[in-house]
Amino acid sequence: MAPGKGFRQSMSWLHTWAGVLLGGLLLAIFWTGSLSVFDREIDRWMQPGTRLAPAPASLSLDRLVLPHAQQLAADAPVWSISLPTPRTPTLQLDYQDPQQGPVRRHIDPHTGELIADQGSWAGTRFIFPFHFSLHLSWRSIGYWLVGVAGMGMLVLLVSGVVAHRKIFAEFFTFRPRKRPQRSLLDLHNLTGVLVLPFHFVISLSGLIIFYLIYFPGITQTLYPQGQAQFKLEALGNYSRPASGVDAESASLDAMLTSAKAIWTESGTPGEAYFVRVWNPGDRNAYVEVRRSFADDVTMNVDRLTFDGTTGALLHQHSTAPVSGVQRFLTGLHFIQFDHWTLRWLYFTGGLSGCVLIGTGLLFWTGSRRARHQRQGRIGARLVEALSVTAGAGLIIATLAFFIANRLLPMDSLATGTQRAALEGWAFYLSWLLALAHAVLRPAQAWRRQLQFAAVLAVIAVALNWLTTGDHLLRSLSAGHTAVAGMDLMLLVLAGFCLLVAARIQRARSLPQPVAGKLRGEQQGA
């Protein structure tokens, strides 16, 4: 039985206000999520020292990594070593420094030379974490806000399907030459229907990934002995305390060889992608070796733990079936497996989510702007300022982040602040200035900020050339496709911003649309 008109109108009301209240936050999440699809490529652009040729097929951690780890992080409780991949051609050493906090250093897998500290969080440590935590760590408030936004997105998708009576007809309807409000509504409906399954799966899987934050009682019920039992049985995190007695370390290369043989014998052949040394140099040292999931959707938690001094196997863990479902959805969301066609489809789907949310906010403010102004209400103006800031303003902030990366000297420690932190400040201060501009100059905010974003995108490409010598043709000829792709996408972004700004300028010269009629069409009346 088809839903009645009253129910459809209530769903339309829910759809409208959920979008208005959460639209800005959702735009920020979808934008950074789209960029995170290519976070390692962004790393290569922002960290020129890592623009290396593909790593050799075989390498020695004992020869290439251990000397640097023992010199740089002799007192660190943990060494984390990431092996090279086609997207990340360097060896990565992560450790905790008492003064600097988390430190990541890159090692050339060809020569074993320590690459100069790149001084940037880049994509994997700034943009990617922002996508799911907003860099708000106090009481995990960032995770909770993203969770609320994810639940809100599911509500928007379901209520949108119910509210639109002619949803499949609207899929084939797009009239770009009609009045701006009509075109906005058509584009909103088109992107909503076209990528509906993707948006639903991405939103749902995003909630499932962090289920332990939202439902901590699950582990308390299933694992009465606490987090230690959960980590050992569900995740395979073996642990033991340091003894305080020094001891020689066993060969990491031998442990990698043993891990490969064990996985092959168990019927799940694979290569290691990550090695973590706990209590290095101690008699109770142990080494965790994780199996790669480059060829699988599921981000498995398969790992082997070896004694750090003898190399003997201490613990073996394989992903359990129930845990495998959650890890499959995690892999489906984060797309860390190697599949370039899907990677580009994810990127396109994420950007379509930005278009979907942005056009919805633009339609709402455009259809109410004049009426709210006559009535002395600030609702439409407030939402429009937030929409501009979460849309064009966020693009400006991202580009300022890239430009700061190219302008700051490698040894920049102004006012005692690390270079990477200065890049983050450039992002947030630019975003704040975009908000101020949207509040003070609402009539021209969208057009001016998009035009400014286009200029910044071109500047970023030029600065990459001037500071590294890697112009577009050189990057392509040298095989640095990640760097060339980044430059190309920045130029495409500049062109897109200019086109949209020109479209907004033309729309301003047209008569105002009949708001009531369009709202009726939106509700399927």
C-alpha positions as CSV (number, residue, x, y, z in Angstrom):
1,M,0.0,0.0,0.0
2,A,1.4,3.4,-1.0
3,P,2.1,5.9,1.7
4,G,-0.6,8.5,2.3
5,K,-0.2,12.2,1.6
6,G,0.1,13.1,5.3
7,F,2.8,10.5,5.9
8,R,4.7,11.7,2.8
9,Q,4.5,15.3,4.0
10,S,5.8,14.3,7.4
11,M,8.7,12.6,5.7
12,S,9.3,15.7,3.6
13,W,9.4,17.8,6.8
14,L,11.9,15.3,8.4
15,H,14.0,15.3,5.2
16,T,14.1,19.1,5.1
17,W,15.1,19.7,8.7
18,A,17.5,16.9,9.0
19,G,19.3,18.3,5.9
20,V,19.3,21.8,7.2
21,L,20.6,20.9,10.7
22,L,23.2,18.4,9.5
23,G,24.0,19.5,6.0
24,G,27.1,21.5,6.8
25,L,28.6,18.7,8.9
26,L,27.8,16.1,6.2
27,L,29.4,18.3,3.5
28,A,32.7,18.4,5.5
29,I,32.6,14.6,6.1
30,F,31.8,13.8,2.5
31,W,34.4,16.2,1.1
32,T,37.3,14.8,3.3
33,G,36.0,11.3,2.7
34,S,36.3,11.8,-1.0
35,L,39.8,13.2,-0.7
36,S,40.7,10.2,1.6
37,V,40.2,7.8,-1.2
38,F,43.5,9.2,-2.6
39,D,45.1,10.0,0.7
40,R,48.4,8.3,-0.1
41,E,48.6,10.1,-3.5
42,I,48.1,13.4,-1.6
43,D,50.9,12.3,0.7
44,R,53.2,11.9,-2.3
45,W,52.4,15.4,-3.5
46,M,52.8,17.0,0.0
47,Q,55.9,15.0,0.9
48,P,58.3,15.4,-2.1
49,G,61.0,13.3,-0.5
50,T,58.8,10.2,-0.9
51,R,58.5,10.6,-4.7
52,L,60.5,7.5,-5.3
53,A,60.5,4.7,-7.9
54,P,58.6,1.5,-6.9
55,A,60.2,-0.5,-4.1
56,P,62.1,-3.7,-5.0
57,A,60.3,-7.0,-4.7
58,S,62.3,-8.1,-1.7
59,L,64.0,-6.1,1.0
60,S,65.6,-6.6,4.4
61,L,64.2,-4.9,7.5
62,D,67.2,-6.0,9.5
63,R,69.5,-4.0,7.1
64,L,67.2,-1.1,6.1
65,V,65.1,-0.3,9.2
66,L,66.6,-1.7,12.4
67,P,69.7,0.6,12.4
68,H,67.5,3.7,12.1
69,A,65.0,2.5,14.7
70,Q,67.8,1.7,17.2
71,Q,69.3,5.2,16.6
72,L,66.1,7.3,16.5
73,A,63.8,5.5,18.9
74,A,66.0,3.4,21.2
75,D,63.8,4.3,24.2
76,A,60.4,4.1,22.5
77,P,58.2,1.3,23.7
78,V,56.9,0.4,20.2
79,W,58.3,0.5,16.7
80,S,55.8,0.3,13.9
81,I,57.1,-0.5,10.4
82,S,54.9,-0.2,7.3
83,L,56.3,-2.1,4.2
84,P,56.2,-0.4,0.8
85,T,53.2,-0.7,-1.5
86,P,52.6,0.5,-5.1
87,R,50.9,3.6,-3.6
88,T,53.5,4.2,-0.9
89,P,57.0,3.3,-2.2
90,T,58.9,4.0,1.1
91,L,59.4,2.1,4.3
92,Q,57.7,3.9,7.1
93,L,58.9,3.9,10.7
94,D,56.5,5.2,13.4
95,Y,57.3,5.7,17.0
96,Q,56.5,7.9,20.0
97,D,58.9,10.6,21.0
98,P,58.6,12.0,24.5
99,Q,59.0,15.6,23.3
100,Q,57.5,15.6,19.8
101,G,54.8,13.0,20.2
102,P,54.0,10.7,17.3
103,V,56.8,10.6,14.8
104,R,56.9,9.2,11.3
105,R,60.1,8.8,9.3
106,H,60.5,7.5,5.7
107,I,63.3,5.2,4.6
108,D,64.4,4.7,1.0
109,P,63.9,1.0,0.3
110,H,66.5,1.0,-2.4
111,T,69.4,2.5,-0.5
112,G,68.3,2.3,3.2
113,E,68.9,6.1,3.6
114,L,66.8,8.0,6.0
115,I,64.7,10.5,4.1
116,A,64.6,14.0,5.6
117,D,61.6,14.6,7.9
118,Q,58.8,15.7,5.6
119,G,57.1,17.8,8.3
120,S,53.6,17.2,7.1
121,W,50.6,15.2,8.2
122,A,49.4,15.3,4.6
123,G,46.5,13.1,3.6
124,T,46.8,10.0,5.8
125,R,47.3,11.9,9.1
126,F,45.2,15.0,8.6
127,I,42.6,14.7,5.9
128,F,41.8,11.0,6.6
129,P,41.4,11.3,10.4
130,F,39.3,14.5,9.9
131,H,36.8,12.5,7.9
132,F,35.9,10.2,10.8
133,S,36.9,12.2,14.0
134,L,37.0,15.9,13.0
135,H,40.2,16.0,15.0
136,L,38.1,16.4,18.1
137,S,39.5,13.8,20.6
138,W,38.0,15.0,23.9
139,R,35.7,12.2,25.1
140,S,35.6,11.0,21.4
141,I,33.2,13.8,20.6
142,G,34.4,13.9,17.0
143,Y,33.4,10.3,16.5
144,W,30.0,10.9,18.1
145,L,29.4,13.9,15.8
146,V,30.3,11.9,12.8
147,G,28.1,9.1,14.0
148,V,25.1,11.5,14.4
149,A,25.8,12.7,10.9
150,G,25.9,9.2,9.6
151,M,22.6,8.3,11.2
152,G,21.2,11.6,9.9
153,M,22.3,10.7,6.4
154,L,20.4,7.4,6.6
155,V,17.4,9.3,7.7
156,L,17.8,11.7,4.8
157,L,18.0,8.9,2.3
158,V,15.0,7.0,3.6
159,S,12.8,10.1,4.1
160,G,13.9,11.4,0.6
161,V,12.7,8.2,-1.1
162,V,9.4,8.3,0.7
163,A,8.8,12.1,0.2
164,H,9.4,12.0,-3.5
165,R,6.4,10.4,-5.1
166,K,7.9,10.5,-8.6
167,I,11.4,9.5,-7.6
168,F,12.1,7.3,-10.7
169,A,10.8,9.9,-13.1
170,E,13.0,12.5,-11.4
171,F,16.0,10.3,-12.1
172,F,15.6,11.1,-15.8
173,T,14.7,14.8,-15.3
174,F,17.4,17.4,-15.4
175,R,16.7,20.9,-16.8
176,P,19.9,22.9,-16.5
177,R,18.5,25.8,-18.5
178,K,15.5,26.3,-16.3
179,R,15.3,28.7,-13.4
180,P,18.2,28.2,-10.9
181,Q,15.9,26.8,-8.2
182,R,14.4,24.3,-10.6
183,S,17.8,23.2,-11.8
184,L,19.0,22.9,-8.3
185,L,16.1,20.7,-7.4
186,D,16.6,18.5,-10.5
187,L,20.3,18.1,-9.7
188,H,19.5,17.3,-6.1
189,N,17.0,14.6,-7.1
190,L,19.3,13.2,-9.8
191,T,22.3,12.8,-7.6
192,G,20.1,11.4,-4.8
193,V,18.7,8.6,-6.9
194,L,21.7,7.9,-9.1
195,V,24.1,7.1,-6.2
196,L,21.5,6.1,-3.6
197,P,22.9,2.6,-3.0
198,F,26.4,3.9,-2.6
199,H,25.4,6.6,-0.1
200,F,23.4,4.1,1.9
201,V,26.2,1.5,2.1
202,I,28.8,4.2,2.9
203,S,26.7,5.7,5.7
204,L,25.7,2.4,7.2
205,S,29.2,0.9,7.1
206,G,30.6,4.1,8.6
207,L,28.4,3.6,11.7
208,I,29.3,-0.1,12.0
209,I,33.1,0.6,11.8
210,F,33.0,2.4,15.2
211,Y,30.4,0.3,16.9
212,L,32.6,-0.1,19.9
213,I,32.5,3.6,20.6
214,Y,28.8,3.9,20.2
215,F,28.0,0.6,22.0
216,P,30.8,-0.1,24.5
217,G,28.5,-2.4,26.5
218,I,28.9,-5.1,23.8
219,T,32.5,-5.9,24.8
220,Q,31.6,-5.6,28.5
221,T,28.9,-8.2,28.1
222,L,30.8,-10.7,25.8
223,Y,34.2,-10.3,27.4
224,P,33.7,-10.0,31.2
225,Q,37.5,-10.0,31.8
226,G,37.8,-6.6,30.2
227,Q,39.5,-5.0,27.2
228,A,42.5,-7.3,27.4
229,Q,40.4,-10.4,26.8
230,F,38.6,-8.7,23.9
231,K,41.8,-7.6,22.2
232,L,43.3,-11.0,22.5
233,E,40.4,-13.1,21.4
234,A,38.7,-10.9,18.9
235,L,41.6,-8.9,17.5
236,G,44.6,-11.1,18.3
237,N,46.5,-8.5,20.3
238,Y,48.9,-10.6,22.3
239,S,50.8,-8.6,25.0
240,R,53.3,-9.0,27.8
241,P,55.1,-6.5,30.0
242,A,58.8,-5.5,29.5
243,S,61.2,-7.3,31.9
244,G,63.7,-4.5,32.2
245,V,66.5,-6.8,31.1
246,D,68.3,-6.0,27.8
247,A,68.6,-8.7,25.1
248,E,69.6,-9.0,21.5
249,S,66.8,-8.9,18.9
250,A,66.1,-11.8,16.6
251,S,65.9,-11.3,12.8
252,L,62.8,-9.6,11.6
253,D,63.5,-10.9,8.1
254,A,63.4,-14.5,9.5
255,M,60.0,-13.7,11.1
256,L,58.6,-12.4,7.9
257,T,59.7,-15.6,6.1
258,S,58.1,-17.7,8.9
259,A,54.9,-15.8,8.7
260,K,54.6,-16.3,4.9
261,A,55.2,-20.0,5.4
262,I,52.6,-20.3,8.2
263,W,49.9,-18.5,6.2
264,T,50.6,-20.6,3.2
265,E,50.4,-23.9,5.2
266,S,47.1,-22.7,6.7
267,G,45.5,-22.2,3.3
268,T,45.4,-18.4,3.4
269,P,48.6,-17.4,1.6
270,G,49.6,-13.8,1.9
271,E,52.4,-11.3,2.4
272,A,53.0,-9.1,5.4
273,Y,52.3,-5.4,5.2
274,F,53.0,-4.3,8.7
275,V,55.4,-5.2,11.5
276,R,55.2,-3.9,15.1
277,V,58.0,-4.4,17.6
278,W,56.9,-4.2,21.2
279,N,59.5,-3.6,24.0
280,P,62.4,-3.5,21.6
281,G,65.8,-4.5,23.0
282,D,64.1,-6.1,26.0
283,R,64.2,-9.8,27.0
284,N,60.3,-9.8,26.7
285,A,60.2,-8.2,23.3
286,Y,57.7,-9.5,20.9
287,V,56.9,-8.8,17.2
288,E,53.5,-8.6,15.6
289,V,53.3,-9.4,11.9
290,R,50.0,-8.5,10.1
291,R,48.9,-10.1,6.8
292,S,48.2,-7.8,3.8
293,F,44.6,-7.3,2.6
294,A,45.6,-5.6,-0.7
295,D,43.8,-8.2,-2.7
296,D,40.8,-8.5,-0.4
297,V,37.9,-6.3,0.4
298,T,38.0,-7.5,4.0
299,M,40.5,-5.6,6.2
300,N,41.4,-8.7,8.0
301,V,43.0,-8.8,11.5
302,D,45.1,-11.8,10.8
303,R,48.4,-11.6,12.6
304,L,51.2,-13.7,14.0
305,T,53.2,-12.8,17.2
306,F,56.8,-13.9,17.5
307,D,59.2,-13.8,20.4
308,G,61.5,-10.8,19.8
309,T,64.6,-12.5,21.0
310,T,64.2,-16.1,19.8
311,G,61.9,-15.7,16.8
312,A,59.6,-18.4,18.2
313,L,55.9,-18.2,17.4
314,L,53.9,-17.0,20.5
315,H,50.4,-16.5,19.1
316,Q,48.5,-17.0,15.9
317,H,45.2,-15.2,15.1
318,S,42.8,-15.4,12.2
319,T,39.7,-13.2,11.6
320,A,36.7,-14.9,13.1
321,P,33.5,-15.1,10.9
322,V,31.5,-12.6,13.0
323,S,34.4,-10.2,13.2
324,G,34.9,-10.8,9.5
325,V,31.5,-9.2,8.7
326,Q,32.5,-6.0,10.5
327,R,35.9,-6.1,8.8
328,F,34.4,-6.6,5.4
329,L,32.2,-3.5,5.9
330,T,35.2,-1.6,7.1
331,G,37.1,-2.6,4.0
332,L,34.1,-1.7,1.9
333,H,34.1,1.8,3.4
334,F,37.8,2.6,3.5
335,I,38.7,0.9,0.1
336,Q,42.3,0.0,1.1
337,F,42.4,-2.9,-1.4
338,D,43.9,-2.4,-4.9
339,H,41.2,-1.6,-7.4
340,W,41.7,1.6,-9.3
341,T,38.3,1.5,-11.1
342,L,36.5,1.2,-7.9
343,R,38.7,3.9,-6.3
344,W,37.6,6.4,-8.9
345,L,34.0,5.3,-8.6
346,Y,34.2,5.9,-4.8
347,F,35.8,9.3,-5.4
348,T,33.0,10.2,-7.8
349,G,30.3,8.8,-5.4
350,G,31.7,10.9,-2.6
351,L,31.7,14.1,-4.6
352,S,28.2,13.3,-5.7
353,G,27.3,13.3,-2.1
354,C,28.7,16.8,-1.8
355,V,26.6,17.9,-4.7
356,L,23.5,16.2,-3.2
357,I,23.9,17.9,0.1
358,G,25.0,21.2,-1.3
359,T,22.2,21.5,-3.8
360,G,19.7,20.7,-1.1
361,L,21.0,23.5,1.1
362,L,21.1,25.9,-1.8
363,F,17.5,25.1,-2.7
364,W,16.3,25.6,0.9
365,T,18.0,28.9,1.3
366,G,17.1,30.2,-2.2
367,S,13.4,29.4,-1.7
368,R,13.3,31.2,1.7
369,R,15.8,34.0,1.4
370,A,13.4,36.7,0.2
371,R,10.6,35.8,2.6
372,H,12.9,35.6,5.6
373,Q,14.4,39.0,4.7
374,R,10.9,40.5,4.6
375,Q,10.0,39.0,7.9
376,G,13.2,40.0,9.6
377,R,14.2,36.4,10.2
378,I,17.8,35.2,10.0
379,G,17.2,31.5,9.4
380,A,17.9,31.5,5.7
381,R,20.9,33.8,6.0
382,L,22.4,31.7,8.8
383,V,22.0,28.5,6.9
384,E,23.4,30.1,3.7
385,A,26.5,31.3,5.6
386,L,27.1,27.8,7.0
387,S,26.5,26.3,3.6
388,V,29.0,28.6,1.9
389,T,31.5,27.8,4.6
390,A,31.0,24.0,4.4
391,G,31.1,24.2,0.6
392,A,33.3,26.7,-1.0
393,G,34.9,27.6,2.3
394,L,36.1,24.1,2.9
395,I,37.6,23.9,-0.5
396,I,39.5,27.1,0.2
397,A,40.7,25.7,3.5
398,T,41.9,22.5,1.8
399,L,43.8,24.5,-0.8
400,A,45.3,26.7,1.9
401,F,46.5,23.5,3.5
402,F,48.2,22.5,0.3
403,I,49.7,25.9,-0.3
404,A,51.0,26.2,3.2
405,N,52.7,22.8,2.7
406,R,54.6,24.2,-0.4
407,L,55.4,27.6,1.2
408,L,56.7,26.6,4.6
409,P,60.4,25.7,4.8
410,M,61.2,22.1,5.7
411,D,62.8,23.2,9.0
412,S,60.0,25.7,10.0
413,L,59.5,25.7,13.7
414,A,58.0,29.2,14.1
415,T,57.0,30.0,17.7
416,G,57.9,26.4,18.7
417,T,55.1,24.9,16.6
418,Q,55.9,22.0,14.4
419,R,55.6,22.5,10.6
420,A,52.8,20.0,10.3
421,A,50.8,21.9,12.9
422,L,51.3,25.1,11.0
423,E,49.7,23.5,8.0
424,G,46.8,22.5,10.1
425,W,46.5,26.1,11.4
426,A,46.4,27.3,7.8
427,F,43.5,25.0,7.2
428,Y,41.4,26.1,10.2
429,L,42.2,29.8,9.9
430,S,41.3,29.9,6.2
431,W,38.1,28.1,7.0
432,L,37.3,30.6,9.8
433,L,38.0,33.5,7.4
434,A,35.6,32.0,4.8
435,L,32.9,31.9,7.5
436,A,33.5,35.5,8.3
437,H,33.3,36.5,4.7
438,A,30.1,34.5,4.2
439,V,28.5,36.3,7.2
440,L,29.6,39.8,6.2
441,R,29.1,39.5,2.4
442,P,26.3,37.0,2.0
443,A,25.1,38.2,-1.4
444,Q,28.5,37.5,-3.1
445,A,29.9,34.8,-0.9
446,W,29.3,31.8,-3.1
447,R,30.6,33.4,-6.3
448,R,33.6,35.2,-4.7
449,Q,34.7,32.2,-2.7
450,L,34.5,29.8,-5.7
451,Q,36.5,32.3,-7.8
452,F,39.1,32.6,-5.0
453,A,39.3,28.8,-4.7
454,A,40.0,28.6,-8.5
455,V,42.9,31.0,-8.0
456,L,44.3,29.0,-5.1
457,A,44.1,25.7,-7.0
458,V,46.2,27.2,-9.8
459,I,48.6,28.6,-7.3
460,A,49.0,25.2,-5.6
461,V,50.0,23.6,-8.9
462,A,52.4,26.5,-9.7
463,L,54.0,26.2,-6.2
464,N,54.5,22.4,-6.7
465,W,56.4,23.2,-9.8
466,L,58.5,26.1,-8.4
467,T,59.4,24.3,-5.1
468,T,60.1,20.8,-6.4
469,G,60.7,21.2,-10.1
470,D,58.0,18.6,-10.8
471,H,55.8,20.3,-13.3
472,L,53.0,18.2,-14.9
473,L,55.0,17.0,-18.0
474,R,58.0,16.1,-15.9
475,S,55.8,14.1,-13.4
476,L,54.2,12.2,-16.2
477,S,57.5,11.4,-18.0
478,A,59.1,10.4,-14.7
479,G,56.3,8.0,-13.9
480,H,55.1,10.0,-10.8
481,T,51.4,9.5,-11.7
482,A,50.3,10.3,-8.1
483,V,51.9,13.8,-8.4
484,A,50.7,14.4,-11.9
485,G,47.2,13.2,-11.0
486,M,47.1,15.6,-8.0
487,D,48.1,18.6,-10.3
488,L,45.5,17.6,-12.9
489,M,42.7,17.3,-10.3
490,L,43.7,20.7,-8.9
491,L,43.4,22.2,-12.4
492,V,40.0,20.4,-12.9
493,L,38.9,21.8,-9.6
494,A,39.8,25.3,-10.6
495,G,37.8,25.0,-13.9
496,F,34.8,23.6,-12.0
497,C,34.8,26.4,-9.5
498,L,35.0,29.0,-12.3
499,L,32.1,27.4,-14.2
500,V,29.9,27.2,-11.0
501,A,30.8,30.8,-10.2
502,A,29.8,31.9,-13.7
503,R,26.5,30.0,-13.4
504,I,25.8,31.7,-10.1
505,Q,26.4,35.1,-11.7
506,R,24.0,34.4,-14.5
507,A,21.4,33.1,-12.0
508,R,21.6,36.3,-10.1
509,S,20.5,38.3,-13.2
510,L,17.3,36.1,-13.6
511,P,13.9,36.8,-11.9
512,Q,13.4,35.0,-8.6
513,P,11.6,31.7,-8.9
514,V,8.3,31.0,-7.4
515,A,9.3,29.4,-4.2
516,G,6.0,28.0,-3.1
517,K,5.5,26.1,-6.4
518,L,8.9,24.5,-6.2
519,R,8.4,23.5,-2.6
520,G,5.2,21.8,-3.7
521,E,7.0,19.9,-6.4
522,Q,9.7,18.8,-3.9
523,Q,7.0,17.4,-1.7
524,G,5.4,15.6,-4.6
525,A,2.2,17.6,-4.1
